[in-house]
Structures are given as C-alpha cells and as structure tokens.
C-alpha cells in the first residue's frame, strides 16, 4: 500500500514539474511596447493582426528606426522587418506574421547623434 502511494506521488510530482518548466519559457505574444529613454520614441507590437507600430515622439529633427529580429529554434537569427518614423505627422505601421517557431525581439533606435537603442524581451505567438 505504501509503495503504491509513493509511486502515485512521484508521478504527480513529475507531471507538476514538467508543466511548470513548460510555462517558464519564452513569453507569449500580447501587445508589447518599448520606449526610448528621454521620450524619443516608442515601438509597439499589436498582437491582434500582428502589426508593428513605431512613433517618433520628439520634434527634434531626428527620427526613430526599429527592427524585428527572429531567432528560429534551429538556424541563424535574421532581421525580418525594418520600420522607421520621423518627419511626418503620426506613426508608421507594418504587418508581419509572428509565429511560434522561434523567438522574436524588437529593437528601437533614436537616429540622432550617438543614437540610443533598446531591445524588447523575447516573445512569440
């Protein structure tokens, strides 16, 4: 009787550990926004429709540029989307189908002197 109870407890414990490990991986896609320090610009991934939006938020004569990097589970990373904004009213948008066959990261840069760049956390669908 005791051996049967220990076997069941071990199985349940193993399942619990496997489930926790499975949920601790890459963040799933939801809307995500990164912001440059100093209020120079933002870049947002809009999950509903897989759209990337970039906004130059300072009228300083310099724009902002963004990239979406993709690292497949097997193979080399690559830039899959480039987008910029500046010199016009409003923000710019581009669509790109984000999948679950690797990890994605957004990179946002201010295009001024000594431009600053920031990275998002990794995500996928």
Buried (B, 14 or more C-beta within 10 A) or exposed (E): EEEEEEEEEEEEEEEEEEEEEEEEEEEEBEEBBBBBEEEBBBBBBBBEEBBBBBBBBBEEEBBBBBBBBBBEEEEEEEEBBEBBBBEEEEBBBBEBEBEEEBBBBBBBBBBBEEEBEBEBEBBBE
